[in-house]
């Protein structure tokens, strides 16, 4: 558990330092912390609120454009890759990504708040109901998921197609190339970590406020900051246990159970509420949302300034931006092999569709309760403290105690899973894209999230958490705009590469020469072991590639041989200006053997191979058993094929393609 940490020092210590500065404000100025954080938030939103609004509009327009035309046909991986998950499983996981603490906290609170205090309509009227649901859908709709889609698409595209690490800096590769490994790349990953930490801390703060309100209703537990800090400590401890027990045992089971319970709770409200009216309201809410979509996208209330847009829309946009590395990493991990069009369409509309129905069920039922049963008492309670809204709502429905307990458990488990998943994402970024890090590192980040949430909650309440989120999201929103431009450059380059290959009528990568029949027979009778493949790559392949690199350099074409993945892979690269570098690499790979019995299926065997890879992301082939001369001949054939591609007219556009495969995928 406590072996040496695997970290990228500038990113790890830089992000910890910035987070510590925010926490020190609360410790050094305990009496003034709330005013400092509130002033910071107001200053940022006053000066840069327009920037948040415009940026999110650009994100939505960009991902929609990426899904159209030829860009939409590009794969998140090599052109011949297939999805890691079946369509139904993938959709189910995206569906689950839409659930979280925010939906529990604001399911009743936001619609009722806008009903009582709408942006422009007369409070408490039918017009206020319409505007409330339109605004709620706007805040939780495709704009939020467009933000996540930008980060997720960048991670998946450059991670799986360019074989770069799953870190935010990899998305800047078409613009910076190897400079992503320098100070600019470090700064980008630091912004991502800081934003994610404060975004998660805000969610945790909302979660404990709601848990505290529920326990106050059920058992009379006082609503107080110290109580909430204690709750953060207790639930963070559970999240740490989840981290230590492993991802599969912890977060997956909790997430699946929580999703089922949340859906059952929604169906309960749908059943006991005005069911027919809820379905009618859902349909009209969608119409209201679409009718006002364009105007709300760019409505900063410039001609009638109002604090409403700062407190709601701009805070939400900052919150979603700070959450985007977290959610983006999740949807990228499950989307390898999908097309850009599949990715954008599913990510934008599937979670948002579920969220719309959830908000309609809870929000419109809350309107019915407040106007027909409670006589305005529900809206009064929500305006006094939004965290009590869900539990006050349940008092007007059957089985109040049961639903309230379920709601507390749901929020607590969402807290645990958010903290667990967040620690994994932050740890991955802080370690330079490594996914196999120490448990101690994830425990550190998991505990850090709890400390940040507790410290800011004591320093200034939820306002301090929101201010930190708004501040940390500003630099990362700028990074995201650059990611959009880099995605365009990378996709345009890959389409140009495809045009060049089609124009040259080049064939898919194939070995230049096969094995002798005697050698083929030997391999059929004795499948290579993992050690034999490693020895072949470390000796024969390395020597053969070294000879080619020496000859290329002697003839004026600089080339070098790199040993990657702790000696497991060997790569020959020849840098090129304004186009893809030539890359010929060989890495170990395993392929499962066919199983013809239940016993074999339970304990499958594997065939070990020495497989090629290239800079264009095409699938390689097994060269295990080739002689050095055959390997050299194979390199020359691939080099000739490369020259045919890059010297064709279409290839002159290929200026943003990856130079080399920094971390080959098996």
N, C-alpha and C positions, 0 to 999 in steps of 0.2 A: 504493500500500500504506500509506503513512504520511500520508494526508491527515488533516485534523482529526478527532479522536475524536468519536464520537457517544455521549455518556454522560448519565446522570442524576446530576449531581454528588453530591447527598447520599447516594445509594445506592452509587455507585462508591467514593467515598472513605470512607464509613462502613464498608462491608464490608471494604475493604482494611485499615482501622485495626484492626478487631476481629481479623482474621486475623493481623495483625502482632503484636498483643499475645500471642497464643498462641505465636508463633514466638520472641518475645523471652524468654519464660520459659525456653526451651531454651538460648538464648544467654547470658542473664544468670545462670541457675542450672544450669549444665551437670551438676554433680554431684548436684543434688537434683531435677532435672526429672522423672525417672521417678517418684520418690516423690510429687511434687506432682500429677502427672497421675493417678496411681493413687488418691491420696487424693480428688481431685476426682471421679473416677468413682464411687468407693465412697460418697461423701457424697450425690451426686445420686441414685444408685440406691436407697440406704437411705431417703431422704426422699421420692423421687418415683417409685420403681419401680411402686407401685400405680397411679400416674397414667398411666404408659406403657401398662400392661396394660389399664386401663379405657378409655383413649382408643382403642386399636386395636380393642377390642371394639365401641365406638361406631361407628368407621369402617366396620367390616364390616356391622353391623346397618343403618347408614344407607344405604350404597350398595345393599344388597339391597332395602330399602324403596323407594328411589328408582326401582328397576327395575320395581316392581309398580304395578298400577292405572294411573291416568291420567298420573302423572308419567312412567312408562316410555314413553309415546307421544310425549313432547316431543322435538323435533329439536335436535341440536347445530348450530344454524344457523336461518335462517328456516324457517317451516313448509313452504314449498314447495321447500326445498333438496334436492339429491340428493347422495349420497356422492361424494367426490373419487376414491375407489379402489373397484374391484370387490371383491366379497365375498371371493373367493379371495386376491387380493393383500393385502387388509386383514388377513385371518387370518394369512397368511404373515408379515407384518410384526410382528404381535403375537406370533407364535410366536418370531420372532427376538429380540424384546425380552426374552424369558425367559432368554436365554443371557448369560453374563458370567464374569468372573474368579471370582466366588464359587462358581459351580457346579464349576469346575475345582478350586478349592482345597479345597472341602468334600465333593466327591463321594465320596471314600473316607474322608477325615479325620473328618467328623462322625459317620456311622454307626458307624465303628469305635470312636471315642472313647466314644460312648454305650453301645456294647456292652461295653467294658472298664470304664467308670465310669458306669453308668446312674443316673438320678435316684433311683429307688426299688427296682428289681429287683436280684436277686443277680447280680453281675458274671459275664460269660462264659457265661450260661445261655441257654436258648431264650427264657425270659421277658425277658432283657436284649435279645435280638434284636428281639422284638416291640416293646418299649418304645423301643428305639433308632430303629426305622423310624417309629414313631408320632410321636415327638418331631421327627425330621428332617422328616417331611412337614408337621408343624405349623409349623415355622420357615420352610419354603419354600413354603407353600401359599397359600390364598386370603386369609389375613390380610395377608400381604405385599402382595398385589395389590390388596386393598381400600385399603391406604394409598396406593398409586400411583393407584388409581381416583378417590379423593377429589380429589387435585390435578389429575389429567388431566381429570376431569369438570368441575371448576370452571373451568379454563383454556378448555376447549372450549365450555362453555355460555355463559360471559360473553364470550369472545372472538368466537365465531361468531354467537351469537344477539343479543348486545347490541352487537356491533361495538366492543368495548373491546380495548386492547392485550393481547397474550399475556404478561402478568405476573401474579404472584401477587396483587398488590393488587387487580386487577380483580375477583377473586372476592368481595371485600368490598363491592362496589358497592351491592347492595340495602340494606345496613346504613348505609353511610357516604356514599353518593352522591358528590358532587364532592370530599368530604374525603379520598377515596382518593389524591388528588394532593398531600396535605399530609404532615405528619410521621408520621402513623400508617401511611400507605401506604409511605413511605420505610422505616420500621422493618420492615414485613412483608417487603419485598423484600430488605432487608439480612439478615434471619434466613434467608430462602430461599437467598441466595448463600453465606452462611457455612456453613449446613448442607450444601449441595451440595458445597462445596469440601472439607470434612472427610470427607464420605461418599465422595467420589471418591478422596481421599488415602488413606483406609483400604483401599479396593479396590486401589489401586496398591501400597500397602505389602504386602498379601497377595500380589499378583501377583509382585513382585520377590522376595519370600521364596521363592515356589514356583519361580521361574525359577532363583534361586541354588541351591536344593536340586537341581533337575534338572541344572544344569551341574556341580554337585559330583559327582553320580552319574556323569555321562557323561565329564567331562574332569578331574575333581578340583579344580575351582575352589573355593577356600575359602569357607565360609559365614561371612560377617562383615559388619557394618554398612557399612563403607566400600565393600565390593564391591557391596552392594545399592544404595548411593547412586550408584555408577557406573552400575549397570544402569538406575536411574531416569533418570539424565542421558541415557543413550544412547537409551532408548525414548521419553523425552519429546521428544528431538530428532526422532525419526521421526514422532511425533504432530504436531510443529510443521510438518514437511514436508507432512504430510497436510492441515493447516490451510491452508498457503500454496497448495497445488495446487488447493484447492477441495473442497467437500463431495462433489460427484458423483464426482470423480476419486479422491478419497481414501477417505473413510469407507465409502461405499456398496460399493465393490468389495471392500474388506477385510472388511466385515461379511458380505457374501454368501459369500465364500470361506471365512471362518472358520466360519460356520454349517454349511456342507456338510461341512467337515473334522471338526467336532465330532460331527455326526450319524454320520459314517462311523466315528469312533473308538468311539462308543457301540455301533454295530452290531457292530463287531469284538469288543468285550467280551461282548456278548450272544451272539455266535456261538461263541466259544471257551470261554465260561463254562458253567455248568449251565443251559442255555437253558430247558428245560421247567420247572425249579424257579423260574427267574426270573419267568416269566409267572405261575406260581401265587403266588409271593411278592408280585408287583405287585398282584394282585387282593386278597390278604389285607391288604396294607399299606393299601390304600384303606379297607377295612372297619375296620381298627384306627384309622385317622385319623378317620373319621366317628364312630366309637363314642366317642372321647375328645375330640371337637372342643369341645363346650360347656364341659366341665370345665377343659380346658387354657386356654381363652380367658380365664378369670378366676382361674386357680390361681396365686396369688402365694406359695404355701407359707407362709401366715401362721401356721399352727399348728405347722409343723416347719421353721423358717427354714433355708435352705440357700443357700450361695453359688452353687450350680449355676444357679439361675434368673437371677441377676445376670450370670453369665459367658456364658450362652447366650441365653435367651429375651429378657431385657430389652435385652441388647446388640443382638440382631437387630432388635428393634422400633425401637430408636434408629437403627440403621443404615438400615433401610428408610425411616424418616421423613426422615432426612437425604438419602437418594437420591430422595425423591419428586418434588422439582421437576424433576430430570433425567429420570426415566422418565415422569413425568406430562406434561412438555412434549412428549416424543416421541409418546406415544399420543394426545395432544390434536391434534398436527399432522396425524396420519393419519386422524382420525376425524370430520372435518367432514361433516355431512349424515346421520350415523347417529342413530338414536333413542337415548334414554337407556337403554332396555331392551337394545338390541343392544350398546351400549357396555359396560354393567356385566356382562352375561352373558359376552361374549367376553373382556374384560379379566380377569375373575376366574378363568375356568375354562380358557382355552386355554393361556396360558403355564404355569399351575400344573399342568395335566395333563401337559405335556411334562416339567416339572421332576420330577414324581412318577415318571415312567417312568425318567428319567435316574438319579435317586437309587436307585431299585430295582435297576437294572442294575448300577451300580457298588457300591452298599452291600451288596446281598445276595451279589454275587460276592465281595466282600471278606470277608464272613462265611464263605463256603465256603472261601476260600483260607486264612483264619486258623485255622479249626477243622480242616480236612481236609488241608491241605498244609503250611502254615508252622508249625503247632504253637504258635501264639501269638506268633510273631516279628513279624508284621505289626502287631498291636495294640500290642506293646511299642515298636516304632519310631514309631508314630503318637503314642503318649502322650509319647514323648521329644521329638518335633518334628512337629507336624501338617503342616507344609509338605512333608515328605518322603513323606507317605502315598501319594500317587498314584504316585510313582516306585518306591517299595518294592513297591507292588501290582503294577506292570507286570513286576517281576522274576520273578513266578510265572506269567506268561502268555507265549505265543510272541511272537517279534519284539520283544523288550524294547527294544532300542536304537531301533528305528523308532518305536514308540509313545511312547517318552520324548521323542524329538526332536519328534514331532508335538505332544505336550502342551506342550512349551516354546514352540513356535511359536504354538500356540493362545492360551496365556496372554499372550504378547507382543503378539499382534494385538489381543486383547481390551483390553490395556493401551492400545494406540494408539487404538483406536476409542472407548474410554471417555473418554480424555483429550480427543480431538478433539471428540466429541459434547458432553462436559461443558463445554468452553470455549465452545461455541456457545450452550448453554442459559444459562450464567452471564452471557455477554456480552449476550444478549437481555434478561435481567432487569435488568442494570446499565445498559442503555441505554434503559430505559423501554418496552420492548416492541418496539424497532426490530429488524428482521431483516436489514436491509441496512446493516451497519456495516463498519468498516474491517478489513482482514486483520490489521493491527497490534494491534487490540483483542483479537481471538481468540488471537493469538500470546501476548499478555500473560497472558491467563487460562490458556492451555495451559501456559506456562512456570511460572505461579504454582502450578498443581496439582502439578507436579513438585517445586518448591521446598518447598511445604508437606509433601508426603509425605517428602521427604528429610530435612528439618529435624526433623520429629517422630520419624522413624525413628531419627535420631542421638540425639535428646533422651531417648527412652524406649522405643524399639522399637515393636512392634505395640501394646503396652499404651498408649502415648502417643496413637497414632492412634485407638484405640478410645475412650479417654477424651475426646478432642476431639470425636469423633462423638457420644458420649452427651451431652456438655455442649451442643453446638450444636443437637441435636435437641429439647431441652426447650422452648425458646421457640417453635420452629416447630410442635411438636405442639399447642400452645395455639392458634396461628394456624389450624391445620387444623380444630380443633373449631369455630372461628368460620366457616371456609369451609363446613362442613357446614350450619350454621344459615343462612348466607347462601344456599346452594343451595336449601334448603327455601323460604326467603322468595321467592327469584326464581322458582322453579318454580310456587309457589302463586299468585304474581301473574300469571304468564303464563297459567295455567289460568283464572284469573278474567277476564283480558282476552279469552280465547277464548270464555268463557261470555257476556261482554258483547257481543262481536261476533255470536255466534250468536243472542242474544236480540234484538238490534236488526235482525237479518237484513241487516246491512250487506254490501255486495258487496266483493270484492277491489279493491284500489286500481287505478283506471283513470284515464286522462287525462280531464279535464272536457270538453275540446273538441279536436277534431282539427284537422289542418292544412287549409288550402284545397286544392282539387284541383290548382290550379296549383302550389302549393308542394310537394305530394306528388310531382307529376310531375317537378319540378326535382330533388328529392332522389333519385328513382329513376334519373335520368340522370346525376347527379353525387353520388356518395357523399361525405359530409363527411370532411375530413381531420382529423388529430389537432389541428392548429393551429386549424382552423375551430371545432371543438368547444370548445377552450380559450377562444377569443375569445368565443364565444357565452355560455359560463358566466361569464366574467370581466366581460362588459359587460351583455348583455340580462338574464341571469338575476339578476345581482347588483342591477341597477337595479329589476327587478320585485319581488324579495323585499324590497328596501329600502323600496319604497313601501308594501307590506303591513305591514312591521314598524312604520313610522312611524304608519300609521293605527291599528293595534292598540294601540300605546302611547298614542296620543291619546285612545283610548276606554277607557283604564284597564287594558288587558291588556299588561303589560310584554313586549316582544319585542325580539329582536336578531338581526342577521345576522352570521354568522361565516364567515371565509374560512379553509378548512382545507387540509391537505396542500400547503403552500407555494403557495397560490393556485389549486390545481386544482379544488377543490370549494367550493361555497357552500351555506350552511345557514341557514334561518330557524328559530329556536326561541322558544317562548313557555313559560316555566317554569310549572309547576302544583304546588300543594301537595297531597301525599297521593295523587298519581296520575302517570301518565306525562306528561312534558312533550310539548307539540306540537312535532313536528319535520318540516320539509319541506326536504329537501336534494337537491341535484343534483350528480352527480359524473361524471367521464369514465369511459367503459366501452368495452371492445372485444369484438366478437363475431367469431369466425372465419367466413370466407366458405366456401361449399360448394366442394369440390374435385372436378373431373371428369376429372382425368388424374393420372398419376404425378408429372409435373412440378409441377402445382399443389399436390399433396399434400406434396411436398418443400419447397415455398416458399409456404405458405398466406398468403392475404391476410386483412385484417381490416376490419370495418366499425366505424367510430367513432361512439359515441352519447353523448348527454347524458342520463344515467339518474337517475331519482328514487330516493330512499330515505326511510324513515320510522322513527319510534321503535319501532314494533311489530315490526320485523324483516321485514315483508312485502316481496316483490320489487317493484321499481319498474318504470318504463316509460320509453321514450325520448321526450323532449320537444324534441329537436333540431329547430329550424326554427320553433317557435312564436313568435308575436309577444309583446310584453310584456303586452298585454291578455289574450291567451290564457293566458299563464303565471299572471297574477294570478287569472284565473277558476279555473284549476286549483288554485291554493293555497286559494282560498276553498272549493271543493268538498271538498278533503281536510280543511280545518279544520272544516267542518260535519260531516263523517263522524266526525272525532275527537270532537267535542262529543257526538254521539249515543252514542258508545261510553262515554266517561268519565262521562256523566250517567246511564247506566243503573244499576239497583241492584247488579248483579253487579260493576260496576267499582269499587265502594267498597272492595273488597278489594285493589285494585291499588295498593299502597303501595310496592312494592319494584322497580318497573319502571325501566328506564334513562331518564335525562332526555334524553340526546342521543347521537348517534353520534359518538364522539370520533375515530374513524378508519375511515371507510366502507370496506367491502370491495368490490372490483369483482367 
